[in-house]
Amino acid sequence: MRSPKQFFVYIMTNGPKPAVLYTGITGKFVHRVWQHKHKLIPGFTSRYNLTCLVYYERFFHPDAAIDREKEIKGWRRSKKIGLIEPMNPRWEDLAKDWGNEYKPEPAAADQGEIPRPAGENAGLRDDAARNSGKQRQPHSL
């Protein structure tokens, strides 16, 4: 059975009690935080080095998560700090020990393998001709 979808509202920053706070929402929390930490998405978070996760909330309904994100984004900085500090009084990176929890698998081409066609096209491979005992005719250019 598939686990229910979860949504997260989170706050990223660029160090302990920094000047910049970013509030976001995602359905793939670990993946999204990993993207922020590695600055893979050009924009506000990568430009301001927002790589420290200081707060998050979990939701099971997307509408509730969207409403909460909008609510927090509308707050003054002092109110956001009041939200963060009870959960994370030292402003530690809550994802610092995640390491490579989410690390995308390298593409087949990056592994030195050449993707092979399946189905009808399988007979066009060089190794398929060798294995069947047939000789392939060289292509003329």
Secondary structure, DSSP 8 states (H G I E B T S, - for coil): ------EEEEEEESSSS-S-EEEEEESSHHHHHHHHHTT-S-SHHHHTT--EEEEEEEESSHHHHHHHHHHHHTS-HHHHHHHHHHH-TT---TTGGGTTSS-----GGGGT------GGGGGGSHHHHHHHT--------
